[in-house]
Amino acid sequence: MIDTADTAGSKAPAPASRGPVLDRRSLTRLTVIVVLLLLALFALPPLMSAYYTDTMTQVAIYSIVTLGLGLLVGRVGLYSLGQLAVLTIGAWVGARLLFATSQPYILVLIEAGLVTMIIGSLITLPALRLRGLYLALITLMLAGAVEVILATLNFPNGGGGFSGYNGSLLHIPQIRRPSFAGTDPAFYRFSVVVAIVMFLLVFAHLRTRPGRAWAALRQSEPSALAAGINTTFYKLWAMALAAFVTGVAGALLAGADRELFSIDFPIQNSIELLAVVLMGGAFALSGAVIAAFLQSFLPALLQNWGVPNDWLIILFGVGVMQVLATAPGGIADQFPKDMKRLYRLISRLWTRPPAVAAGSAGAASAAGSAAGSAAGSSAGSAGKGGGTA
C-alpha cells in the first residue's frame, strides 16, 4: 500500500541551475580583446605614419596566414611548409580576378579562398598519411613547384591573356582596392575586419565537432581511430580550412601591395613562417597575432632602425631553440606565466621590509622583557640576602 502522505510530501528534484555562460576570467579576456580591437580600428590609424600603416596592414594579413598554419600545427599536429605557396596562389588568383573582372572585392576574397581551398586540398591529398618531418618535406617541395610555375607564368599586372602579364616594367596599373577602402588607413581597417571574420570562423570550428576531432588527432591518431573518428576526413577538413583562410589573405595582400611579382614569395620564407608560428604559440589563437608581429612588424622596425636583416634570422633561430627547449607553448603561453612570476617576486620584495621591521621590534621587546626579568630576579636575590644578614 502506498503511503499517500509521503507521496504528497515528496517533491520532484529541482532542475540543475545553469551556470553563467561566461565566467569572470572569460569575461575579462573578452573585454580585453574587444578593447584592443577598438584601439586597432579607431585609435591607431590617426597616430601611425604611412610606413607603419602599411606595416600594420601586413600584420593583419599575415595574422590570417599564421592562423591557418597554427591550426595545422597546434590543433592537428601537421607540420606544413606549403602555406606560403597557398598564399602565393591566393594572391595570384585575387590579382587576376581584380584585373579581369569588376566583381566586388569581398566576392573576390571568397572566390580566392575557395580556389585555394580546392587546390590546396588536391595537392595535399596524397600526403595525408604522412606526419612530422616527412609531411614538412613533401609540402616544401610542393611549395617549390608552385613557385617555379608562377615564376614562369608571372603575376598579372594588367595585361591580357590568362596570366595578365604585359611584359613591360613601365606604367604597370595597380591592383584595385574596394571603393570604400581606397586609402591606406581605410584598407588597414578593412584588413583588420577581414582578419576578425577569419578568426571567428576558425574559432567556431574549434568550439564544435571538428575541433574535438582535431584535438583527438593531436593527442593520438590510433586512439582517434579507435574512437570512430574518420581521421582522413578531418585532416582534409583542417587543410581545406587552412587553405581557405590563407587564400583570403593572399587576395588581401594583392590589394595591399598593389603590385605583385613572383620574387615577392621566396620559398625560404616558408621555413621562416613556421618558425614564427612556433615562437608565437601554435596552441592559441593569440599566438597567430604574435607570430604576425614577428613576421611583419619586427623586420619593418629593425629596418627603420637601420639594423641588418641578418640579425633577424639569428633572433628567429634563438627563438625557435628556446621554444623547443623551455617554452613549447610559445610566447602566447609563456609570457603570462613569466608576468605572474615577476609579479610574485615584486610583491615579495615589496612586503619584505615591513616584515623585517616587525621582526626587529619583536626581538627588541623580547630582549627588554628578558632584561626586566633579570633585573627583577637580581633585586629579589638582593632582598633575600639583606634579610638573612
Number of C-alpha atoms within 10 A of each C-alpha: 3 6 7 9 8 9 9 8 7 9 8 5 6 6 6 6 6 6 7 7 8 10 9 10 9 11 12 12 11 13 12 12 13 12 12 12 15 12 12 15 19 12 12 16 19 10 10 14 12 12 11 17 21 20 21 26 25 24 26 27 27 28 32 29 32 32 28 28 31 31 26 23 21 21 23 24 21 24 21 27 25 30 27 31 30 28 27 31 27 32 30 26 26 31 31 26 22 24 20 17 9 10 12 12 19 14 11 22 25 17 20 31 31 20 20 30 25 14 17 24 23 14 13 20 14 10 15 16 12 14 15 12 12 14 20 19 16 19 22 22 15 17 24 18 14 19 21 14 12 18 14 11 14 19 25 29 25 22 18 12 11 10 20 19 17 16 12 9 7 7 8 15 12 16 21 17 18 16 11 9 15 14 11 16 22 17 22 26 21 20 26 23 15 21 25 15 14 21 20 12 13 19 13 13 16 17 10 10 11 16 20 14 20 27 18 20 23 17 13 14 17 12 12 18 14 10 11 8 17 13 19 12 10 17 23 17 16 24 26 23 24 28 32 31 33 35 37 32 32 32 31 32 26 24 24 21 13 15 19 22 15 17 12 10 16 14 21 13 16 20 16 18 23 24 20 26 31 28 29 32 28 30 22 19 20 18 26 30 25 22 31 26 22 23 25 19 20 15 19 20 13 14 12 11 9 9 13 11 12 8 12 16 13 10 11 17 16 12 20 20 15 14 20 13 9 10 19 18 20 26 24 22 18 16 13 11 12 12 11 11 12 12 12 12 11 12 11 11 10 10 10 11 11 10 10 11 11 11 12 12 12 12 12 12 12 12 12 12 12 12 12 12 12 12 12 12 12 12 12 11 11 12 12 11 10 8 7 7 6
